[in-house]
Amino acid sequence: MLLYLRLFKESFSFAINALTNNKLRTFLSLLGVTIGIFSIIAVLAAVDSLDRNIQDQLSGLDKNTMYLTKFSFLTTDVPRWQRDNFPQTDSNDFDFIRRNVPDIAASAYLIFGSPQTVKYESETISGVNISPASNGIYDIDNIKIEEGRFYTEPESINGAPVIVLGYSVAENLFGNVNPLGKQIRAYGRKLTVIGVIKKMGGLAGNSDDSAYVPANFVRRFQSGGINGIPGAIMIKPEKGIDIGAFEGVLKQKFRAYRGLKAGDPDNFFVNKMSGQTDQIDAIIGSMNLMGWIISGFSLLVGGFGIANIMFVSVKERTNLIGIQKSLGAKNRFILFQFLFEAVILAVIGGLIGLFFVWVVSLIASQFTGDFEFVLSAGNMFLGFMLSSIIGLVSGVIPAISASKLDPVEAIRTGM
């Protein structure tokens, strides 16, 4: 055991000396591995950070939540002309669903609208995403109130001119002034602020730049033509029920309500949150795969660089190898000497690459606001292991060729 430890120690010392004696060559070899490790870990860290922020954003939503509307959120086989002729989902549909479909934990009627300009005295904010929705949205979106309250069911039914602001909207409009009870203008009309939503941050921070108003308030002055205002019914089923059976009952009752016969196709879509999250997971997986493929070329170049440098190193030190073997050095000593040199090169390059990823992650987090760019311990360990494997694979053939040199021929060739 001690013999092997001594062998490792001496081989390691020889490898370090060889690297320090050829600083330019070492630097060029490190550069290839550093770029490779930096590329792949940076891509993986970016994708992981994006995935984590998306999951944080969706964490408050039940994946079984459904959107009943004339639009399909995912790709569909229904022709465009047919979808365009579907009737809009309106408040009457919502009232029917709420009263006749069992096992509903919460439901809401939502109107799709465009970003609005919000004003308070001299302050103006444009592009605010105001969601006209019935008060059931409070439970479905898992809204958390920082100040004040959310609008009640009577306010929702009566279309009261009230508004609940996102954190950033309230902060930009009012600064340090208490916004509760203040009147602002949106849709060209006066609205009373009754609540402010807690700051979310991250990708979920888009709710910080949004607001909620009763859907019936908007229905008073907006008209969507023949098919009505574009909207959707949000449905959150009770926990523990069979989602497939629930969806079947929902479709059956709504088809009967719309007068559809047995052979008629649905003139609506039931979009599930689970389908959207599955699509997001698939996109994240594809991004990871593309990151591996693109960064793999950088790693390949780094590996070839180390292998090339090691072959050159063996060629230059052929005479020294012959002398070492003539003095009794075993093949495994020569093998470990060059193998250690390759692994040390790769590991140092990998660590430098990880350091640069860490620096970039800190800088990126500063410039991306609430988006948190995270370099996880798993990615750091992966980078270390990858660099070690690159060193082993790149150095094993030069090391074997060096260990099998004949001492006499090696000395003669080196002279």
C-alpha positions in Angstrom: 0.0 0.0 0.0 2.8 2.4 0.9 4.5 1.5 -2.3 1.5 2.6 -4.3 1.1 5.8 -2.3 4.8 6.6 -3.0 4.3 5.8 -6.7 1.3 8.2 -6.8 3.2 10.9 -5.0 6.3 10.7 -7.2 4.2 10.5 -10.4 2.2 13.6 -9.3 5.4 15.5 -8.6 6.8 14.7 -12.0 3.5 15.8 -13.6 3.5 19.1 -11.8 7.2 19.8 -12.7 6.4 19.0 -16.4 3.5 21.5 -16.4 5.3 24.3 -14.7 8.4 23.9 -17.0 6.2 24.4 -20.1 4.0 27.3 -19.1 2.9 28.4 -22.6 2.0 24.8 -23.6 0.1 24.3 -20.3 -1.8 27.6 -20.8 -2.9 26.6 -24.3 -4.0 23.2 -23.1 -5.9 24.7 -20.2 -7.6 27.2 -22.6 -9.3 24.5 -24.6 -10.7 22.6 -21.5 -11.7 25.9 -19.8 -13.8 27.0 -22.8 -15.4 23.6 -23.1 -16.3 23.3 -19.4 -17.4 27.0 -19.3 -19.7 26.4 -22.4 -21.5 23.3 -21.2 -21.9 24.3 -17.5 -23.0 27.9 -18.4 -25.6 26.5 -20.7 -26.8 23.9 -18.2 -26.8 26.5 -15.4 -28.8 28.9 -17.6 -31.4 26.3 -18.5 -31.6 25.1 -14.8 -32.1 28.7 -13.7 -34.8 29.2 -16.3 -36.5 26.0 -15.3 -36.4 26.9 -11.6 -37.8 30.3 -12.1 -40.6 28.9 -14.3 -41.4 26.3 -11.7 -41.5 28.9 -9.0 -43.9 30.9 -11.1 -46.2 27.9 -11.6 -45.9 26.6 -8.1 -48.9 28.5 -6.9 -51.1 27.1 -9.7 -52.8 23.7 -9.5 -51.7 21.7 -12.5 -55.3 20.3 -12.8 -56.7 23.8 -13.5 -58.6 24.0 -16.7 -59.4 26.8 -19.2 -62.6 26.4 -21.1 -62.5 28.7 -24.1 -62.8 28.9 -27.9 -59.0 28.9 -28.2 -56.6 26.0 -27.9 -53.4 26.8 -26.0 -51.6 23.9 -27.6 -51.4 22.7 -31.2 -54.7 21.2 -32.5 -56.0 19.3 -35.5 -59.1 21.5 -35.7 -58.9 23.7 -38.8 -58.4 27.5 -38.3 -61.6 28.4 -40.1 -63.6 26.1 -37.8 -62.0 27.5 -34.7 -62.7 31.1 -35.8 -66.4 30.2 -36.0 -66.6 28.9 -32.4 -68.7 31.1 -30.1 -66.9 33.1 -27.5 -67.0 31.8 -23.9 -69.1 34.4 -22.0 -70.4 35.1 -18.5 -73.6 33.1 -19.1 -71.5 30.0 -19.9 -69.6 30.7 -16.6 -72.8 30.9 -14.6 -74.0 27.5 -16.1 -70.7 25.8 -15.4 -70.5 27.1 -11.8 -74.1 25.9 -11.0 -74.2 22.6 -12.9 -70.8 21.0 -12.9 -69.9 19.1 -9.6 -66.6 18.8 -7.8 -65.4 22.4 -8.6 -63.2 23.9 -5.9 -63.0 27.3 -7.5 -64.0 28.9 -10.8 -63.6 32.3 -12.5 -64.6 34.1 -15.6 -61.6 35.8 -17.3 -61.7 38.3 -20.2 -58.7 38.5 -22.5 -57.6 42.0 -23.0 -54.7 44.2 -24.1 -52.2 46.0 -21.9 -53.6 49.3 -20.5 -52.2 52.7 -19.5 -52.7 53.4 -15.8 -52.6 57.0 -14.4 -52.5 58.6 -10.9 -52.2 62.3 -10.8 -49.0 63.1 -12.7 -47.7 59.5 -12.8 -48.4 57.3 -15.8 -47.6 53.7 -16.5 -48.2 52.1 -19.8 -48.3 48.4 -20.7 -49.9 47.2 -17.5 -51.5 43.7 -17.9 -54.9 44.2 -16.3 -56.8 41.0 -15.9 -60.6 41.5 -15.9 -61.8 38.4 -13.9 -64.4 37.4 -11.4 -63.4 37.1 -7.8 -62.8 33.3 -8.0 -59.5 34.1 -9.7 -58.2 34.9 -6.1 -58.3 31.2 -5.2 -57.2 29.8 -8.6 -54.1 32.1 -9.0 -53.3 31.7 -5.3 -53.0 35.5 -5.0 -51.4 36.8 -1.9 -52.3 40.3 -0.7 -49.7 42.7 0.8 -52.1 45.5 1.6 -55.9 45.9 1.6 -58.0 43.1 0.1 -59.3 41.4 -3.0 -62.7 42.4 -4.4 -65.7 40.4 -3.1 -68.3 38.3 -5.0 -70.9 41.1 -4.8 -68.4 43.6 -6.2 -67.5 41.1 -8.9 -71.1 40.5 -9.9 -72.0 44.2 -9.8 -68.9 45.2 -11.8 -67.7 47.6 -9.1 -65.0 50.1 -10.3 -62.3 48.7 -8.0 -58.8 47.5 -8.8 -56.1 45.3 -7.1 -52.6 46.4 -8.2 -49.4 44.4 -8.6 -46.5 45.4 -6.3 -44.5 47.1 -9.0 -47.5 49.0 -10.4 -48.4 50.3 -6.9 -44.8 51.2 -6.1 -44.3 53.1 -9.4 -47.6 55.0 -9.2 -47.6 55.9 -5.5 -44.1 55.6 -4.2 -44.3 55.8 -0.4 -47.9 56.9 -0.4 -50.5 54.5 0.8 -52.4 53.5 -2.4 -55.5 52.1 -0.6 -58.6 54.2 -1.3 -56.9 56.3 -4.0 -58.5 56.7 -7.4 -56.6 55.9 -10.6 -57.6 55.9 -14.2 -57.6 52.9 -16.5 -59.7 52.1 -19.5 -60.3 55.8 -19.5 -62.3 55.4 -16.3 -61.9 56.0 -12.6 -61.1 53.0 -10.4 -60.6 52.8 -6.6 -57.5 50.9 -5.4 -58.6 48.3 -2.7 -55.5 46.1 -2.6 -51.9 45.5 -3.5 -50.5 42.1 -4.3 -47.3 40.8 -2.5 -44.1 41.1 -4.4 -43.3 37.9 -6.3 -40.0 38.5 -8.1 -38.3 36.1 -10.5 -40.1 35.2 -13.7 -43.3 35.2 -11.5 -42.5 38.9 -11.1 -44.7 39.6 -14.2 -47.6 39.5 -11.7 -45.9 42.5 -10.0 -46.6 44.5 -13.2 -50.2 43.4 -13.5 -53.6 44.2 -11.9 -57.0 42.7 -11.4 -60.5 44.3 -12.0 -63.9 42.7 -11.9 -64.8 41.2 -15.3 -68.3 42.7 -15.2 -66.8 46.2 -14.9 -65.1 45.8 -18.3 -68.2 44.1 -19.8 -70.1 47.4 -19.3 -68.2 49.3 -21.9 -66.4 46.7 -24.1 -68.2 44.8 -26.9 -66.7 42.0 -28.9 -69.1 42.1 -31.8 -71.3 39.1 -32.8 -69.4 36.5 -30.8 -69.0 38.6 -27.7 -66.0 39.5 -25.7 -63.1 37.0 -25.9 -62.9 35.2 -22.5 -62.3 31.9 -20.7 -63.7 30.0 -17.8 -61.0 29.0 -15.3 -61.9 25.8 -13.4 -60.0 24.4 -10.4 -61.3 20.8 -9.6 -61.5 19.5 -6.1 -58.4 17.7 -4.9 -58.4 13.9 -5.1 -61.0 13.4 -7.8 -60.6 11.6 -11.1 -59.5 14.4 -13.5 -60.4 12.4 -16.6 -63.9 11.7 -15.3 -64.3 15.3 -14.3 -63.3 16.5 -17.7 -65.7 14.1 -19.3 -68.6 15.4 -17.2 -67.6 19.0 -17.9 -67.6 18.4 -21.7 -70.8 16.4 -21.6 -72.8 19.1 -19.7 -71.3 22.0 -21.7 -72.1 20.2 -25.0 -75.7 19.8 -23.8 -75.9 23.4 -22.8 -74.7 24.5 -26.2 -77.1 22.2 -27.9 -74.5 20.0 -29.6 -75.8 16.6 -30.9 -74.0 13.3 -30.5 -72.2 13.5 -33.9 -71.3 17.2 -33.6 -67.7 18.2 -32.8 -66.9 20.3 -29.8 -67.1 24.0 -30.4 -64.8 24.8 -27.5 -61.5 23.6 -26.0 -60.7 22.4 -22.5 -57.0 23.5 -21.9 -55.3 21.9 -18.9 -52.4 23.4 -17.1 -50.7 20.0 -17.0 -50.5 20.1 -20.8 -48.7 23.4 -20.7 -46.3 22.3 -17.9 -45.5 19.2 -19.9 -44.8 21.3 -22.9 -42.5 23.6 -20.9 -40.7 20.5 -19.5 -40.2 19.2 -23.1 -38.8 22.6 -24.2 -36.5 22.7 -21.2 -35.3 19.1 -22.1 -34.7 20.1 -25.7 -32.7 23.2 -24.6 -30.6 20.9 -22.3 -30.0 18.5 -25.2 -29.0 21.3 -27.6 -26.7 22.7 -24.9 -24.9 19.4 -24.5 -24.5 19.0 -28.3 -23.2 22.5 -28.9 -20.9 22.5 -25.8 -19.8 18.9 -26.6 -17.9 20.2 -29.6 -16.0 22.6 -27.3 -15.1 19.7 -24.9 -14.0 17.6 -27.9 -11.7 20.3 -29.1 -10.3 20.6 -25.5 -9.8 16.9 -25.3 -7.9 16.8 -28.6 -5.8 19.7 -27.5 -4.7 17.8 -24.3 -4.0 14.6 -26.3 -1.9 16.5 -28.8 0.1 18.3 -26.1 0.6 14.9 -24.3 2.0 13.3 -27.5 4.3 16.2 -27.9 5.4 15.9 -24.3 6.1 12.2 -24.7 8.2 12.9 -27.8 10.2 15.6 -26.0 10.8 13.5 -22.9 11.6 10.2 -24.7 15.3 10.4 -23.5 14.2 11.1 -19.9 11.7 8.2 -20.0 14.5 5.9 -21.2 16.8 7.1 -18.3 14.0 6.6 -15.8 13.3 3.1 -17.0 17.0 2.2 -17.1 17.2 3.2 -13.5 14.4 0.8 -12.6 11.2 2.9 -13.1 8.3 0.6 -13.7 5.9 0.9 -16.6 3.1 1.9 -14.3 5.2 4.8 -12.9 5.7 6.2 -16.4 2.0 5.6 -17.1 0.8 7.4 -14.0 3.3 10.2 -14.6 1.8 11.2 -18.0 -1.8 10.3 -17.0 -1.6 12.6 -13.9 -0.3 15.3 -16.1 -3.3 15.0 -18.5 -5.8 14.8 -15.6 -4.3 17.8 -13.8 -4.4 19.8 -16.9 -8.0 19.0 -17.5 -9.1 19.5 -13.9 -7.4 22.8 -13.5 -9.0 23.9 -16.8 -12.4 22.7 -15.6 -12.0 24.6 -12.3 -11.1 27.8 -14.1 -14.1 27.3 -16.4 -16.4 26.8 -13.3 -14.9 29.9 -11.8 -15.8 31.9 -14.9 -19.3 30.5 -14.9 -19.7 31.5 -11.2 -18.5 35.1 -12.0 -20.8 35.3 -15.0 -23.7 34.1 -12.9 -23.1 36.8 -10.3 -22.9 39.5 -13.0 -26.0 38.1 -14.9 -28.1 38.1 -11.7 -27.3 41.8 -11.2 -28.4 42.7 -14.7 -31.5 40.5 -14.9 -33.3 42.0 -12.0 -35.3 39.5 -10.1 -34.3 36.6 -12.3 -32.0 34.4 -10.2 -29.1 32.8 -12.2 -28.0 29.8 -10.1 -24.9 27.7 -10.4 -25.9 24.5 -8.5 -23.7 22.2 -6.7 -24.8 19.4 -9.0 -23.6 21.4 -12.1 -20.3 22.2 -10.4 -19.7 18.5 -9.6 -20.7 17.6 -13.1 -18.1 20.1 -14.5 -15.4 18.6 -12.2 -16.2 15.1 -13.3 -16.4 16.0 -17.0 -13.0 17.6 -16.8 -11.5 14.6 -15.0 -12.9 12.2 -17.6 -11.6 14.4 -20.4 -8.1 14.3 -18.9 -8.3 10.5 -18.5 -9.6 9.8 -22.0 -7.2 12.3 -23.6 -4.1 11.2 -21.7 -4.5 7.4 -21.6 -3.2 6.7 -25.1 -0.1 9.0 -24.8 0.6 7.6 -21.3 0.4 4.0 -22.5 2.7 4.7 -25.4 5.2 6.3 -23.1 5.1 3.4 -20.6 5.8 0.8 -23.3 8.9 2.5 -24.7 12.0 0.4 -24.7 14.6 2.1 -22.4 17.6 1.6 -24.8 15.6 2.8 -27.9 14.2 5.7 -25.9 17.7 6.9 -24.8 19.0 6.5 -28.3 16.0 8.3 -29.9 16.3 11.2 -27.5 20.0 11.7 -28.2 
